[in-house]
């Protein structure tokens, strides 16, 4: 399934969509999405799952800072639940965490599009566009 690649990490990533396929056997749309993802992943060079994305130290600190703030928000929600706070207040905080995660996702997506995708397109790898579209759909 990994097109000759014996890297265990790549195998795990590629087997997940197939497992998801069996969970959604009656859902043609879900099968189509996982089949496309598997096809893109089977090309290996069409995705960055087996690659590292080198980031400048400044960018890495920025991303880690956002993640730490999100973790802090989640801890706050946990404390609110333990303190039996009003449901509406908890839901407002959950919305804030969802928004923060979405912002983080968009930032990483932008980085991916400007670096990984551009590099692969320059190499002539048109299959990377399928992966990019699937990532945008998942992030919604």
N, C-alpha and C positions, 0 to 999 in steps of 0.2 A: 504494500500500500504506500510505501514511502519512496517508490521509484529507485530502489537500490541504495538509498541512504540508510545507514544502520544506526544513526544517532538516536538513542532512546527517547530523548526529549521531543524530537520531531515526530517519532512514531506516536507518542502520547497525544500530541496536538492533532495529528491527522486522524487518529482513531476516534476522537471525541465526536466529530460530526457524524460518523457512521453509527455510533451508539445512539445519538440523538435521532437518527433516521428511524431506528426501531421503535422509539418512543412515540413517534408521530406517523406511524404507518398509514393511517387513514387520511392524513393531511397532506395533500399533493403539494401545496405551497411550501410547507416546511421541508419536504423531501427535495424539492427543487432547489431551495436555498442551500441545504447542506450538500447536495450533489455538486452545485456550482462551487461551493467553498472547497469541497474535496478536490475537484478538478483543478482549481487554482492552486491549492496546496500541493497536489501531486506534482505540479511543475516545479515545486520547491523555490525556484528563483522568483516566482510571482508573489512571494510573501516574505515578510521579515521575521517570521516566527523562529527561524534558526539563526538569525543574525543579531548582532548587537547594534544598538543605535548610539554611537558615541555622542555624548552631550558635553557641552562646555560646563565647567564647574558652576558657573553662575546660573545657567539654565537648570542644572540639576538641583541646586539649592532652592531655586524658585519653585520647582515642582514639589520638592520635599516640604517646603514651607506651606504650600497649599494643602498637601496631604495632611500635614500635622494640624492645620486649622480644622480640617474636616474631622480628623480623629477627635479633636477637642470638642467639636460640636456633637459628635456621636456620644462621647462621654457625658456631655451635658444632658443629652436626651435620656441616657441611662439613669443619671441622677434624678432627673425629673420624674421618671417612672417609679424609681425607688421611693421618692418623696410623695408619691400619689398626687402629682400636680394635675391641674385641669387638662383634660384631653385636647381642648382647642389650642392651648399653649404648646403642648407636645407636637401637635400636628403642624403648627407654624414652624417649629424648629426642624421637623422632618422635611418640610418643604425647602427650608434654607439649605439643609444638607444635600438634598437632591439637586438644587440649583448649583451648589458648589461643586458637586461631582460632575455635573454637566459641563460646567466651565472648565474644569480640569480636562475632561474628555475632549472638548473642543480645542483646547490648547495643544494637547498631544496629537490630535488629528491634524491640526495645522502644521505642526512640526513634521509629521509623517508625510503629508502631502508635499511640503516644501523640500524635504530631503530624500527620504526613501523612494517615494513615487517618482519624483523628478529624475533621480539617478537611474532607476530602472527603465523609465521611458527613454532616456538618452541612450541606454544600452540596447534599445530596440525591443524591450519586453513589454508588449502591449497587454499581456495578461494581468499585469499589476493593476490595470484600471478596473477589472472586475473585483479585485480585492478591495480597492479603494471605495467602490460603490457599496459593497457589502458592509464595510466598516461604517460608512456614513449611515446606512440603514439601521445598523445595530445601535449606533449612538443616539439616533433620533433625539 
